[in-house]
Amino acid sequence: MATTLSPPFIFNTPKSPPTISRPLMPLPYSYNRIKKPSLHVTNNTLNTLTSTAPFQQTDFASRFAPDKPRKGADIIVEALERQGVTTVFAYPGGASIEIHQSLTRSNIRSILPRHEQGGIFAAEGYARSSGTPGVCLVSSGPGVTNIMTGLMDAYSDSIPILAITGQVSQKLLGTDAFQETPVVEVTRYMTKHNYLVLDVDDIPRIIKEAFFLATSGRPGPVLIDIPVDVQLELAVPNWNPPFKLPSCISSLPKEPDELALQQTLKLIAESKNPVLCVGGGCLNSSEELRKFVGLTGIPVTCTTMGLGLFPCTDELCLRMVGMFGTVYANYAVNECDLLLAAGVRFNERMTSKLEDFATRAKIVHIDIDSNEIGKVKLPDVSICADAKLVFNRMNKILESKEVGFMFDFSSWREELHEQKKKYPFSYKTFGEEIPPQYAIQILNELTDDEETIISTGVGQHQMWAIQFYMYKRARQLLTSSGFGSMGFGLPAAMGAAVANPGAIVVDIDGDGSFIMNLQELAAIKAENISVKILLINNQYLGMNVEYEDRYFEANRANSFLGDPLRKSEIFPDMLKFAEACGIPAARVTKKKDVRAAIQLMLETPGPYLLDVMVSYQEHVVPMIPYDKSFKDTILEDDGRALH
């Protein structure tokens, strides 16, 4: 017998008969006729809203006659197809095998990652690089728990992901059944919205809602948990049911406030040293942003997520601000009298010591999420709207002949230009050693086009990829920014290569990060996915070493990745991992050989791994230490000089 639900409720796993309660907040839900409700959980406490607007259908040729009953699993797959899904990263298990069987009868490409975390990171790479939702499918229990890092990663960086998870049958919920996990509860705070499907008739509506929720407003991951008995139940789907959503539709940002736009333009006209800082909230606004900069002449800096929105090669680009940003970007924010912040969160990696951040500036904060405005830094003007609409409207005002705004920031730009000349990114060379920055610089020279996509893991190599590769367009850099998930680079590159089959996709990775998901080499080879891996290998967890050098007198504490009994040998041998998966690979140890080695990697068809051996004593500079200010910037240091 199915578990009876009555709100409020929460899943738990007692030894006594299961109860479902929810003490934290009431959950909106909707009944379908007299059947059990499908459970909805959202990260916002919102009232229930039912929309009667029909789905926008496109022509679709179903494999089933309109009145023929089919399994819930078949309805799931066809619902995905109707949303335009062409690829799913799917790892099978007992609670999801019915959906996998249905996928074999569809036109959707089902890619088998070698670990569920690899699957969701690949879905992220797909979404980050294309702007369309990535889809992953896993089974219950450990299948679900293995994707949680990916869910939190997508949530932190506002990436549209649909995660479909198998679940034990309804009659087993709350009984400590084999591989049972209370998915709704444990993923509540790492998803934008999640569902537990308890009625097969709800599937078409829920999947359509899930895509809407993942992509509307501030994007994010949505999870759908589907018990086995719902997957097996026969039904004739209604492809045109009404939406039954919380009031997220009515709470979506409206058109930008005209008065706030006028105030913003007035502040720009009155300023002498304005700076524009753009982040991930502007990923769909690059064209409008570039036009706005052309009309105003305001210098541009960015967060990690904003790299490429404005070309790094443009003279007005100051590149990344924050802890590992350029000196001149941090100088600009420190000295500006007006900071236009669009689609940024003011997190501590951007601001460093908050009370010393942009103290001379009036602040205009543009963000689609009202929760972000004033959360960290109180603005003088706030605009809660889509950045694309904001820039577009300001551009139209500036182009209007009726408006007399005049801007001249030439002396400010010249001041910043002098800072650029004084504090460029630089590095030192020691004999035949390969500076890791040099390897990335050469990669940049050999892939000097907008079609190349770069992914990274997390660590020193990530910062060097940010500093020494010149990004020219939005979505060119794929990196775990807000959550900092090691192991992200390789599977994200896999997803990006699938979404962008004509692009060169390079994973700039570190040995510590790479080894966390290197099993995806097997998936890349089996699926013939062309991913190039530029492995910056120093045999250590480099960022940890840097902190040990700086703050702990070089006392090593679990930061060495090699064999402690044979420290002079390369361990593990990454070339053998590649060889085991049938992937061409090479190693380079001298600076003079780097260019030819990278050229060969790029020219070799299919996947390729290049192991670049570098010194573990190299540090990432410039750097503003944690909770310090711009004046405390470290310009030069490395392990050789310190110890």
C-alpha positions as CSV (number, residue, x, y, z in Angstrom):
1,M,0.0,0.0,0.0
2,A,1.3,3.5,-0.9
3,T,2.4,5.8,1.9
4,T,-0.3,8.3,2.7
5,L,0.9,11.9,2.7
6,S,-0.5,14.8,4.6
7,P,1.3,18.2,4.8
8,P,3.5,19.3,6.4
9,F,5.9,16.4,5.9
10,I,9.5,15.1,5.9
11,F,11.0,11.8,5.0
12,N,12.7,9.9,7.8
13,T,13.8,6.3,8.3
14,P,12.5,5.1,11.7
15,K,12.3,1.4,12.7
16,S,8.6,2.0,13.4
17,P,6.1,2.4,10.5
18,P,7.1,5.4,8.4
19,T,5.8,8.8,9.1
20,I,6.1,11.9,6.9
21,S,6.3,15.3,8.6
22,R,7.9,18.6,7.9
23,P,8.5,20.9,10.9
24,L,10.6,23.5,9.1
25,M,8.1,25.0,6.7
26,P,4.9,24.0,4.9
27,L,5.4,22.6,1.4
28,P,3.3,23.5,-1.5
29,Y,1.7,20.5,-3.3
30,S,-1.0,19.8,-5.7
31,Y,-3.5,17.0,-6.0
32,N,-4.2,15.3,-9.3
33,R,-7.9,14.3,-9.1
34,I,-8.1,12.1,-5.9
35,K,-4.7,10.6,-6.2
36,K,-1.7,11.1,-4.1
37,P,0.0,14.5,-4.4
38,S,3.4,14.8,-6.0
39,L,5.7,16.6,-3.6
40,H,7.2,19.9,-4.5
41,V,10.0,21.5,-2.6
42,T,11.5,24.9,-3.4
43,N,14.3,26.9,-1.9
44,N,11.9,29.9,-1.6
45,T,9.0,30.0,0.8
46,L,6.3,30.9,-1.8
47,N,2.6,30.7,-2.1
48,T,1.0,28.2,-4.4
49,L,0.2,29.4,-7.9
50,T,-1.7,27.5,-10.5
51,S,-1.2,28.6,-14.1
52,T,-3.8,27.5,-16.7
53,A,-1.6,28.5,-19.6
54,P,-1.0,25.4,-21.8
55,F,2.4,24.1,-22.6
56,Q,4.0,25.5,-25.8
57,Q,4.1,22.3,-27.8
58,T,6.3,21.8,-30.9
59,D,5.7,19.2,-33.5
60,F,6.8,15.9,-32.1
61,A,6.4,12.4,-33.6
62,S,5.7,10.0,-30.7
63,R,6.6,6.4,-30.9
64,F,3.2,5.6,-29.3
65,A,-0.3,6.0,-30.5
66,P,-2.0,8.9,-28.7
67,D,-4.3,6.6,-26.7
68,K,-1.9,3.8,-26.1
69,P,-0.9,3.3,-22.4
70,R,2.9,3.2,-21.8
71,K,5.1,2.9,-18.8
72,G,6.0,5.9,-16.6
73,A,9.6,5.4,-17.7
74,D,8.6,5.9,-21.4
75,I,6.7,9.0,-20.4
76,I,9.7,10.4,-18.7
77,V,11.9,9.9,-21.8
78,E,9.4,11.3,-24.2
79,A,8.9,14.3,-21.9
80,L,12.6,14.9,-22.1
81,E,12.6,14.6,-25.9
82,R,9.7,17.1,-26.1
83,Q,11.9,19.5,-24.2
84,G,14.6,19.2,-26.8
85,V,17.0,17.0,-24.8
86,T,19.5,15.2,-27.0
87,T,22.0,14.0,-24.5
88,V,21.7,12.5,-21.0
89,F,24.7,11.5,-18.8
90,A,23.3,8.4,-17.1
91,Y,24.6,5.8,-14.7
92,P,22.2,2.9,-14.2
93,G,21.1,1.1,-11.1
94,G,18.2,-1.0,-9.9
95,A,15.9,2.0,-9.2
96,S,16.5,3.7,-12.6
97,I,17.0,0.8,-14.9
98,E,13.5,1.1,-16.4
99,I,14.4,4.7,-17.6
100,H,17.6,3.4,-19.1
101,Q,15.6,0.8,-21.0
102,S,13.3,3.5,-22.3
103,L,16.3,5.6,-23.4
104,T,17.5,2.8,-25.6
105,R,14.3,3.2,-27.6
106,S,14.6,7.0,-27.9
107,N,16.7,9.4,-30.0
108,I,18.5,10.7,-26.9
109,R,22.2,10.0,-26.7
110,S,22.9,8.3,-23.4
111,I,26.5,8.7,-22.2
112,L,27.7,6.4,-19.5
113,P,30.1,8.2,-17.1
114,R,32.3,6.0,-15.0
115,H,31.1,7.6,-11.8
116,E,27.9,9.5,-11.0
117,Q,29.9,12.6,-9.9
118,G,31.5,12.5,-13.3
119,G,28.0,12.4,-14.9
120,I,26.7,15.5,-13.1
121,F,29.9,17.4,-13.7
122,A,29.6,16.5,-17.4
123,A,26.0,17.8,-17.4
124,E,27.4,21.0,-15.8
125,G,30.0,21.3,-18.6
126,Y,27.3,20.8,-21.1
127,A,25.1,23.5,-19.5
128,R,27.9,26.0,-18.8
129,S,29.3,25.9,-22.4
130,S,25.9,25.8,-24.2
131,G,23.6,27.8,-22.0
132,T,21.0,25.0,-22.2
133,P,20.2,22.6,-19.3
134,G,22.4,19.6,-18.8
135,V,20.6,16.4,-17.8
136,C,21.9,13.5,-15.7
137,L,20.3,10.3,-14.5
138,V,21.3,8.2,-11.5
139,S,19.8,5.5,-9.3
140,S,18.8,5.6,-5.7
141,G,21.0,5.5,-2.6
142,P,24.7,6.0,-3.3
143,G,23.8,7.0,-6.9
144,V,22.1,10.1,-5.4
145,T,24.6,10.9,-2.8
146,N,27.4,10.7,-5.4
147,I,25.9,13.6,-7.3
148,M,25.4,15.9,-4.3
149,T,28.8,17.7,-4.8
150,G,27.6,18.4,-8.4
151,L,24.3,19.7,-7.3
152,M,25.9,22.1,-4.8
153,D,28.4,23.2,-7.4
154,A,25.6,24.0,-9.9
155,Y,23.6,25.7,-7.2
156,S,26.6,27.9,-6.2
157,D,27.3,29.0,-9.8
158,S,23.6,29.2,-10.9
159,I,23.9,26.5,-13.6
160,P,20.7,25.0,-15.1
161,I,20.8,21.2,-14.4
162,L,18.1,18.6,-14.4
163,A,19.0,15.6,-12.2
164,I,16.6,12.6,-12.4
165,T,17.0,10.1,-9.6
166,G,15.5,6.6,-9.2
167,Q,13.8,5.9,-5.9
168,V,12.6,2.8,-4.1
169,S,8.9,1.9,-4.4
170,Q,6.5,4.1,-2.5
171,K,5.5,1.3,-0.1
172,L,9.1,1.1,1.0
173,L,9.7,4.8,1.7
174,G,10.7,5.3,5.3
175,T,11.5,1.6,5.9
176,D,15.3,1.7,5.6
177,A,14.9,-0.2,2.3
178,F,17.9,-1.2,0.3
179,Q,19.5,1.9,-1.2
180,E,16.8,4.1,0.1
181,T,17.7,7.8,0.6
182,P,15.4,10.6,1.6
183,V,16.3,12.5,-1.5
184,V,13.9,15.4,-1.1
185,E,15.2,16.2,2.3
186,V,18.9,15.8,1.7
187,T,18.9,17.8,-1.5
188,R,16.6,20.5,-0.3
189,Y,19.3,23.1,0.2
190,M,21.4,22.3,-2.8
191,T,18.7,22.6,-5.5
192,K,16.6,25.4,-6.7
193,H,13.6,23.1,-6.6
194,N,13.0,19.4,-6.2
195,Y,10.1,16.9,-6.7
196,L,9.1,13.5,-5.5
197,V,6.8,12.1,-8.2
198,L,4.0,10.0,-6.6
199,D,1.5,10.0,-9.5
200,V,2.5,8.9,-13.0
201,D,0.0,11.4,-14.5
202,D,2.2,14.2,-13.1
203,I,5.3,13.3,-15.1
204,P,4.7,15.5,-18.2
205,R,3.8,18.6,-16.1
206,I,6.7,18.1,-13.6
207,I,9.4,17.7,-16.3
208,K,8.1,20.8,-18.2
209,E,8.0,22.7,-14.9
210,A,11.5,21.5,-14.1
211,F,13.0,22.9,-17.3
212,F,11.2,26.2,-16.7
213,L,12.4,26.5,-13.1
214,A,16.0,25.5,-14.0
215,T,16.3,28.3,-16.6
216,S,14.0,31.1,-15.4
217,G,15.0,33.9,-13.2
218,R,18.3,32.9,-11.5
219,P,19.1,29.5,-13.1
220,G,19.9,26.5,-10.9
221,P,19.7,22.7,-10.5
222,V,16.3,21.0,-10.3
223,L,15.9,17.4,-9.1
224,I,13.1,14.9,-9.8
225,D,13.0,11.8,-7.6
226,I,10.9,9.0,-9.2
227,P,10.0,5.8,-7.4
228,V,10.2,2.5,-9.3
229,D,6.5,1.8,-9.1
230,V,5.8,5.1,-10.8
231,Q,8.2,4.2,-13.5
232,L,6.4,0.9,-14.1
233,E,2.8,2.2,-13.9
234,L,0.9,2.4,-17.2
235,A,-0.7,5.6,-18.3
236,V,-1.8,7.6,-21.3
237,P,0.0,10.9,-20.8
238,N,-1.6,14.3,-21.2
239,W,1.0,16.5,-22.8
240,N,-0.9,19.7,-22.1
241,P,-1.6,19.9,-18.4
242,P,-1.5,23.3,-16.6
243,F,1.4,24.5,-14.6
244,K,1.1,24.0,-10.9
245,L,3.9,26.0,-9.4
246,P,4.7,28.1,-6.4
247,S,4.5,31.8,-7.1
248,C,7.9,31.8,-8.7
249,I,6.2,32.9,-11.9
250,S,4.7,36.0,-10.3
251,S,7.8,36.8,-8.4
252,L,10.1,36.7,-11.4
253,P,11.8,40.1,-12.0
254,K,9.9,42.5,-14.1
255,E,11.2,45.2,-16.5
256,P,14.0,47.4,-15.0
257,D,12.8,50.3,-13.0
258,E,13.1,53.4,-15.2
259,L,13.9,55.7,-12.3
260,A,16.7,53.5,-11.1
261,L,18.2,53.4,-14.7
262,Q,18.0,57.2,-14.8
263,Q,19.7,57.4,-11.4
264,T,22.4,55.1,-12.6
265,L,23.1,57.1,-15.8
266,K,23.2,60.3,-13.7
267,L,25.8,58.7,-11.3
268,I,27.9,57.7,-14.3
269,A,27.7,61.2,-15.7
270,E,28.8,62.7,-12.4
271,S,31.6,60.2,-11.8
272,K,35.2,60.6,-12.7
273,N,36.5,57.1,-12.0
274,P,33.8,54.6,-12.7
275,V,34.3,50.8,-13.0
276,L,32.0,48.1,-14.2
277,C,32.3,44.7,-12.6
278,V,30.4,41.8,-14.2
279,G,29.8,38.2,-13.1
280,G,28.0,35.0,-13.9
281,G,24.6,36.8,-13.8
282,C,25.6,38.5,-17.1
283,L,26.4,35.3,-19.1
284,N,23.5,35.9,-21.4
285,S,24.2,39.7,-21.7
286,S,27.6,39.8,-23.3
287,E,26.4,41.6,-26.5
288,E,24.5,44.3,-24.6
289,L,27.4,44.7,-22.1
290,R,29.9,45.3,-24.9
291,K,27.6,47.9,-26.5
292,F,27.2,49.6,-23.2
293,V,31.0,49.8,-22.7
294,G,31.3,51.2,-26.2
295,L,28.8,53.9,-25.5
296,T,30.2,54.9,-22.1
297,G,34.0,54.0,-22.2
298,I,33.8,52.6,-18.7
299,P,36.7,50.1,-17.8
300,V,35.5,46.6,-17.1
301,T,36.6,44.1,-14.5
302,C,35.0,40.8,-13.7
303,T,34.6,37.8,-11.4
304,T,35.8,34.3,-12.3
305,M,32.3,33.6,-13.7
306,G,32.4,36.7,-15.8
307,L,35.7,36.1,-17.6
308,G,35.2,36.4,-21.3
309,L,32.0,38.4,-21.2
310,F,34.2,41.3,-22.2
311,P,37.3,40.3,-24.2
312,C,40.5,40.1,-22.2
313,T,42.3,41.5,-25.2
314,D,40.3,44.8,-25.2
315,E,42.2,47.8,-23.9
316,L,39.2,48.6,-21.5
317,C,39.3,45.1,-19.9
318,L,41.0,45.0,-16.5
319,R,40.3,41.2,-16.2
320,M,39.5,39.5,-12.9
321,V,39.2,41.3,-9.6
322,G,39.7,39.8,-6.1
323,M,42.1,37.5,-4.3
324,F,44.0,36.3,-7.4
325,G,43.0,39.0,-9.7
326,T,45.1,41.6,-11.5
327,V,46.7,44.4,-9.6
328,Y,45.1,46.9,-11.9
329,A,41.6,45.5,-11.5
330,N,41.9,45.7,-7.7
331,Y,43.5,49.1,-8.0
332,A,40.5,50.3,-10.1
333,V,38.0,49.0,-7.5
334,N,40.0,50.5,-4.7
335,E,40.2,54.0,-6.4
336,C,36.9,54.2,-8.2
337,D,34.2,56.6,-7.2
338,L,31.4,54.5,-8.8
339,L,31.2,50.7,-9.0
340,L,28.6,49.3,-11.3
341,A,28.2,45.7,-10.2
342,A,26.2,43.4,-12.5
343,G,25.4,39.8,-11.8
344,V,27.9,39.5,-8.9
345,R,27.6,38.2,-5.3
346,F,30.3,40.3,-3.5
347,N,31.7,37.1,-2.0
348,E,34.9,37.2,0.0
349,R,37.1,36.0,-2.9
350,M,36.0,39.1,-4.8
351,T,36.0,41.7,-1.9
352,S,38.8,40.3,0.4
353,K,38.4,42.5,3.6
354,L,34.8,43.7,3.1
355,E,35.1,46.9,5.1
356,D,38.1,48.0,2.9
357,F,36.4,47.2,-0.4
358,A,35.5,50.0,-2.7
359,T,35.3,52.5,0.2
360,R,35.5,55.6,-2.1
361,A,32.7,54.4,-4.4
362,K,29.0,54.7,-4.8
363,I,27.6,51.3,-5.7
364,V,25.0,50.3,-8.2
365,H,24.0,46.6,-7.9
366,I,22.2,44.9,-10.8
367,D,21.0,41.4,-10.1
368,I,18.1,39.2,-11.1
369,D,17.9,37.7,-7.6
370,S,16.6,40.2,-5.0
371,N,18.1,38.1,-2.2
372,E,21.6,39.1,-3.4
373,I,21.1,42.8,-3.3
374,G,22.3,44.2,-0.1
375,K,23.1,40.8,1.3
376,V,26.9,41.5,1.6
377,K,27.4,45.1,0.4
378,L,24.7,47.7,0.7
379,P,24.3,49.5,-2.7
380,D,23.3,53.2,-3.3
381,V,21.1,52.1,-6.2
382,S,19.6,48.7,-6.7
383,I,18.1,47.3,-9.8
384,C,16.5,43.9,-9.5
385,A,16.1,42.7,-13.1
386,D,17.8,40.7,-15.8
387,A,21.1,42.3,-16.6
388,K,20.4,41.8,-20.3
389,L,17.3,44.0,-20.1
390,V,19.1,46.5,-17.9
391,F,22.0,47.0,-20.4
392,N,19.7,47.0,-23.3
393,R,17.4,49.7,-21.9
394,M,20.4,51.9,-20.8
395,N,21.8,51.5,-24.3
396,K,18.6,52.8,-25.8
397,I,18.5,55.7,-23.5
398,L,22.1,56.6,-24.3
399,E,21.5,56.3,-28.0
400,S,18.4,58.6,-27.8
401,K,18.9,62.1,-29.1
402,E,16.8,63.5,-26.3
403,V,19.3,62.5,-23.6
404,G,22.3,64.7,-23.0
405,F,24.6,62.5,-21.1
406,M,28.3,63.2,-21.8
407,F,31.1,60.9,-20.7
408,D,34.8,61.5,-20.7
409,F,36.9,59.1,-18.6
410,S,40.1,59.4,-20.7
411,S,42.3,60.5,-17.8
412,W,41.0,57.6,-15.6
413,R,41.6,55.1,-18.4
414,E,45.1,56.5,-18.8
415,E,45.7,56.1,-15.1
416,L,44.6,52.4,-15.3
417,H,46.7,51.9,-18.4
418,E,49.8,53.0,-16.4
419,Q,48.8,50.4,-13.7
420,K,48.6,47.8,-16.4
421,K,52.1,48.6,-17.7
422,K,53.5,48.7,-14.1
423,Y,51.9,45.4,-12.9
424,P,51.5,42.9,-15.7
425,F,51.2,39.2,-15.0
426,S,54.7,37.7,-14.9
427,Y,56.8,34.7,-13.8
428,K,60.4,33.6,-13.5
429,T,62.2,30.8,-15.3
430,F,64.7,28.6,-13.5
431,G,67.0,26.8,-15.8
432,E,65.2,24.2,-17.9
433,E,62.2,24.0,-15.6
434,I,58.8,24.6,-17.1
435,P,57.0,27.5,-15.5
436,P,53.3,26.4,-15.4
437,Q,52.3,29.9,-16.5
438,Y,54.4,29.5,-19.6
439,A,52.7,26.3,-20.6
440,I,49.3,28.0,-20.4
441,Q,50.6,31.0,-22.2
442,I,51.7,28.8,-25.1
443,L,48.4,27.1,-25.2
444,N,46.7,30.5,-25.5
445,E,49.0,31.4,-28.4
446,L,48.2,28.2,-30.2
447,T,44.5,28.4,-29.7
448,D,43.9,32.1,-30.3
449,D,40.3,31.9,-31.4
450,E,36.8,32.0,-29.8
451,E,36.0,28.4,-30.6
452,T,38.3,27.0,-28.0
453,I,36.7,26.0,-24.6
454,I,38.8,25.7,-21.5
455,S,37.8,23.8,-18.4
456,T,39.8,23.5,-15.2
457,G,40.0,21.6,-12.0
458,V,40.5,23.5,-8.7
459,G,43.8,24.7,-7.4
460,Q,46.9,26.7,-8.5
461,H,46.4,25.6,-12.1
462,Q,42.9,27.0,-12.1
463,M,44.3,30.4,-11.1
464,W,47.1,30.3,-13.7
465,A,44.4,29.4,-16.3
466,I,42.5,32.5,-15.3
467,Q,45.6,34.7,-15.3
468,F,47.4,33.5,-18.5
469,Y,44.7,32.5,-20.9
470,M,43.0,35.4,-22.7
471,Y,39.3,34.7,-22.8
472,K,37.3,36.4,-25.6
473,R,33.7,35.3,-25.2
474,A,31.2,34.2,-22.6
475,R,31.1,30.5,-21.7
476,Q,34.7,30.0,-22.9
477,L,35.9,29.2,-19.4
478,L,34.3,26.4,-17.4
479,T,35.5,26.3,-13.8
480,S,34.0,25.5,-10.4
481,S,33.9,29.0,-9.0
482,G,31.7,29.3,-6.0
483,F,32.0,25.7,-4.6
484,G,35.6,25.0,-5.7
485,S,35.0,21.3,-6.5
486,M,38.2,19.4,-7.3
487,G,37.7,16.8,-10.0
488,F,35.5,19.1,-12.0
489,G,37.8,19.7,-15.0
490,L,37.8,16.4,-16.9
491,P,34.1,15.5,-16.8
492,A,33.1,19.1,-17.4
493,A,35.3,19.1,-20.6
494,M,33.6,15.9,-21.6
495,G,30.2,17.5,-21.4
496,A,31.4,20.7,-23.2
497,A,32.8,18.6,-26.0
498,V,29.5,16.8,-26.5
499,A,27.6,20.1,-26.5
500,N,30.1,21.8,-28.8
501,P,31.3,19.1,-31.3
502,G,33.2,21.6,-33.5
503,A,35.2,23.2,-30.7
504,I,38.6,22.5,-29.3
505,V,38.1,21.6,-25.7
506,V,41.1,21.6,-23.3
507,D,41.0,20.6,-19.7
508,I,43.8,22.5,-17.9
509,D,44.1,20.4,-14.8
510,G,46.3,19.8,-11.8
511,D,47.4,16.3,-10.8
512,G,45.5,16.4,-7.5
513,S,42.3,17.5,-9.1
514,F,42.6,15.3,-12.2
515,I,43.1,12.1,-10.2
516,M,39.7,12.6,-8.5
517,N,37.8,11.8,-11.6
518,L,40.3,10.3,-14.0
519,Q,38.1,7.3,-14.4
520,E,36.2,9.4,-17.0
521,L,39.2,8.8,-19.4
522,A,37.4,5.5,-20.0
523,A,34.1,7.3,-20.9
524,I,35.9,9.8,-23.1
525,K,37.6,7.0,-25.1
526,A,34.5,4.7,-25.3
527,E,32.4,7.6,-26.5
528,N,35.1,9.0,-28.8
529,I,34.9,12.4,-27.2
530,S,37.7,14.8,-28.2
531,V,39.1,16.3,-25.0
532,K,42.6,17.5,-24.7
533,I,44.2,17.4,-21.2
534,L,47.0,19.8,-20.3
535,L,48.0,18.4,-17.0
536,I,50.1,20.7,-14.8
537,N,51.8,18.1,-12.7
538,N,53.8,19.1,-9.7
539,Q,53.3,16.0,-7.6
540,Y,51.7,18.0,-4.8
541,L,48.5,19.7,-3.8
542,G,50.0,23.0,-4.9
543,M,47.6,25.4,-3.2
544,N,48.1,23.6,0.1
545,V,51.9,23.8,-0.4
546,E,51.7,27.5,-1.1
547,Y,49.8,28.0,2.2
548,E,52.3,25.7,4.0
549,D,55.2,27.8,2.7
550,R,53.6,31.1,3.6
551,Y,52.1,30.3,7.0
552,F,53.5,27.0,8.3
553,E,57.3,27.3,7.5
554,A,56.9,24.7,4.7
555,N,55.8,22.0,7.1
556,R,54.2,19.4,4.8
557,A,50.9,18.0,6.0
558,N,49.4,15.5,3.5
559,S,50.1,17.7,0.5
560,F,52.6,15.3,-1.2
561,L,50.9,13.2,-3.8
562,G,53.9,11.0,-4.8
563,D,55.4,7.9,-3.4
564,P,57.0,8.9,-0.1
565,L,59.6,6.1,-0.4
566,R,60.7,7.2,-3.9
567,K,60.2,11.0,-3.9
568,S,62.5,11.5,-6.9
569,E,60.2,9.4,-9.2
570,I,57.0,10.5,-10.9
571,F,54.1,8.9,-9.1
572,P,51.5,8.0,-10.1
573,D,52.5,7.7,-13.8
574,M,49.6,9.5,-15.5
575,L,50.7,8.2,-18.9
576,K,49.9,4.7,-17.8
577,F,46.3,5.7,-16.9
578,A,45.9,7.1,-20.4
579,E,47.5,4.1,-21.9
580,A,45.1,1.8,-20.0
581,C,42.2,3.6,-21.7
582,G,43.8,3.7,-25.1
583,I,44.3,7.5,-25.1
584,P,47.5,8.9,-26.6
585,A,49.7,10.7,-24.1
586,A,53.1,12.3,-23.7
587,R,55.2,13.9,-21.0
588,V,57.3,17.1,-21.3
589,T,59.9,18.1,-18.7
590,K,61.8,21.0,-20.4
591,K,60.7,24.4,-21.3
592,K,62.2,24.3,-24.8
593,D,59.9,21.3,-25.7
594,V,56.6,22.8,-24.5
595,R,55.5,24.5,-27.7
596,A,56.0,21.4,-29.9
597,A,54.4,19.1,-27.3
598,I,51.2,21.3,-27.1
599,Q,51.1,21.6,-30.9
600,L,51.2,17.8,-31.2
601,M,48.4,17.5,-28.6
602,L,46.2,19.9,-30.5
603,E,46.9,18.2,-33.9
604,T,46.3,14.7,-32.7
605,P,42.7,13.6,-33.5
606,G,40.5,12.6,-30.5
607,P,41.4,12.7,-26.8
608,Y,45.0,13.3,-25.7
609,L,46.9,13.8,-22.4
610,L,50.0,15.9,-22.1
611,D,51.7,15.6,-18.7
612,V,53.6,18.8,-18.1
613,M,56.1,18.5,-15.2
614,V,56.5,21.7,-13.1
615,S,58.0,22.7,-9.8
616,Y,55.9,22.4,-6.7
617,Q,57.6,25.6,-5.3
618,E,55.8,27.9,-7.7
619,H,53.2,30.2,-6.1
620,V,50.2,32.1,-7.5
621,V,50.8,35.8,-7.5
622,P,49.6,38.5,-7.2
623,M,47.5,37.5,-4.2
624,I,45.6,39.4,-1.6
625,P,45.7,37.2,1.5
626,Y,42.5,36.2,3.2
627,D,40.7,39.1,5.1
628,K,43.4,41.5,3.9
629,S,43.1,44.6,1.7
630,F,44.4,45.8,-1.6
631,K,47.4,47.5,0.1
632,D,48.4,44.0,1.4
633,T,48.8,42.5,-2.1
634,I,51.7,40.0,-2.4
635,L,53.4,40.7,-5.7
636,E,56.2,38.2,-5.6
637,D,57.1,35.1,-3.7
638,D,57.7,31.4,-4.1
639,G,58.7,28.4,-2.1
640,R,62.3,28.8,-3.3
641,A,62.6,32.3,-1.8
642,L,60.7,31.6,1.4
643,H,62.3,28.4,2.4
